[in-house]
Amino acid sequence: MRPLYLRSSGSFKKLLLSIGHRGAKNGNGDAAAKERYTPAAAAPESPRKPAWRCFSYEEIHRATNAFHEGNLVGKGGSSEVYRGELPDGRAVAVKRLMGAWACERRERDFLAELGTVGHARHPNVCALLGCCVDRDLYLVFHFSGRGSVSANLHDEKKAPAMGWAVRRAIAVGTARGLEYLHKGCQRRIIHRDIKASNVLLTDDFQPQISDFGLAKWLPSEWTHRAIAPIEGTFGCLAPEYYTHGIVDEKTDVFAFGVFLLEIMTGRKPVDGSHKSLLSWARPFLNEGRIESLVDPRIGGDYDGEEARRLAFVASLCIRSSAKWRPSMTEVLELLEGVEIRQERWTMPEAVEDDDDEELWRFDDLDDEDDEDDEDEEEFNTASPSSCSSSLSN
């Protein structure tokens, strides 16, 4: 079989060269990589450079017990994820990108995900340990032992239900991670697929944003960018993205608002009857009936003031007009207890009427499709193979 880099694009060759330099420095490069390793490459790395390394196929093959089916912890339309263990005892998640071997789109998606999450370093962002381009395309992450927020919320086998304190901590931690991607990372990252199945939980329930398969850079001189095809998850797509393909930070803010409601209510973005969470929650938000929004499995064991604040933030995030949504910095401040100034968030009456009219019409799916699928409905105008998957157990 021909080596991957011999038939790849120029960008892929550059990637492999850079991986070769890092691999040799860490004692993991092959002979060719060591020959390319020059004194210039040996200079101390800038702290802004990625910290991941290149794994050999033998390493990840051994870590996953030859990709044993018992280690398969997640599968999507374009990838599958295996749990593994490195020789030093660290648990890892190995994401294998699926598709035709010579598929240029697969290589492009691999480079895009590597280029985004590979530069992110934050406690609430899933840490990339490295990659492998030998025989196939793989990404290696720290393993999050408790799986996804979605699994913990909706898996009936997991009992008892998550308590209010854990849910609020997950909301705040996820907001911190998303605010970092938008503001703290060296280049702005728009995730484009924020949802409960893409937020993983460590053993102590710390949330970590994962699955950057749809993520995009947003250059500092741009306020937004137009994306085609439109990809994501029904029930979480912002109206301006769904209708015009416009992507900016406020696209993630909208999805985060849906995420907040999902945590609070214990309901999926779209239920088995194709009813959207936003349509269901709208009257309760408008009437201030917060007790009706809280997951009944919690009972009355929650902080009323925190619940009102979380519901208020969610209502700001899911506004139809991106202009009137808060930034993630403002979201985080509100969640952490900053004083709420009603005049700051009151929209003009005309805008509010338009918001009510436009927001909800994008959310309900066609009732003629009677397939009862308990997983999130994926939306992709290009191909089902582009659906994202989660690193969860």
URVENFEN-V404561 format. One record per backbone hydrogen bond with DSSP energy under -0.5 kcal/mol. CO is the residue of the C=O (numbers start at 1). NH is the residue of the N-H. Records with the same first field share a line. If there is no record, write none. Layout:
CO: NH, NH
This chain:
3: 6, 7
4: 7
9: 13
10: 14
11: 15
12: 16
13: 17
14: 18
15: 19
16: 20
17: 21
18: 22
19: 23
20: 24
21: 25
22: 26
23: 28, 29
24: 27
30: 34
31: 35
32: 36
33: 37
36: 38
38: 42
40: 43
46: 49
53: 55, 131
56: 60
57: 61
58: 62
59: 63
60: 64
61: 66
62: 65
63: 85
64: 68
68: 71
69: 72
71: 73, 83
74: 81
78: 98
79: 76
80: 96
81: 73, 74
82: 94
84: 92
86: 89
90: 86
91: 143
92: 84, 94
93: 95, 141
94: 82, 96
95: 97, 139
96: 80
100: 103
102: 104
103: 107
104: 108
105: 109
106: 110
107: 111
108: 112
109: 113
110: 114
111: 115
112: 116
113: 117, 118
114: 118
116: 119
117: 120
122: 125
124: 209
127: 129, 142
129: 53
130: 140
131: 55
132: 138
133: 135
134: 136
136: 138
137: 97
138: 132
139: 95, 141
140: 129, 130
141: 93
143: 145
144: 147
147: 201
148: 152
149: 153
150: 154
151: 155
154: 156
155: 158
157: 159
163: 167
164: 168
165: 169
166: 170
167: 171
168: 172
169: 173
170: 174
171: 175
172: 176
173: 177
174: 178
175: 179
176: 180
177: 181
178: 182
179: 183, 184
180: 184, 185
181: 189
188: 218
189: 191
190: 216
195: 198
196: 149, 150, 199
198: 200, 210
199: 149
200: 208
201: 146
202: 205
206: 202
208: 200
209: 126
212: 215
216: 190
218: 188
219: 222
225: 247
229: 231
230: 381
232: 379
233: 236
238: 241, 242
239: 243
240: 244, 246
241: 245
245: 227
247: 225
248: 251, 252
249: 252, 253
250: 254
251: 255
252: 256
253: 257
254: 258
255: 259
256: 260
257: 261
258: 262
259: 263
260: 264
261: 265
262: 266
264: 295
269: 277
271: 274
274: 276, 365
275: 271
276: 280
277: 281
278: 282
279: 283
281: 285
282: 286
283: 287
284: 288, 289
285: 288
288: 290
289: 292
290: 293, 294
295: 298, 299
296: 299
298: 301
300: 302
301: 164
302: 304
303: 307
304: 308
305: 309
306: 310
307: 311
308: 312
309: 313
310: 314
311: 315
312: 316
313: 317
314: 318
316: 319
320: 322
321: 324
322: 325
327: 331
328: 332
329: 333
330: 334
331: 335
332: 336
333: 338
334: 337
339: 341
340: 342
341: 344, 345
342: 345, 346
345: 347
348: 352
349: 353
350: 354
351: 355
352: 356
353: 357
354: 358
355: 359
356: 360
358: 362
359: 362
360: 363, 364
366: 369
368: 370
371: 373
372: 374
376: 378
377: 234
379: 232
383: 386
384: 387
387: 78
390: 392
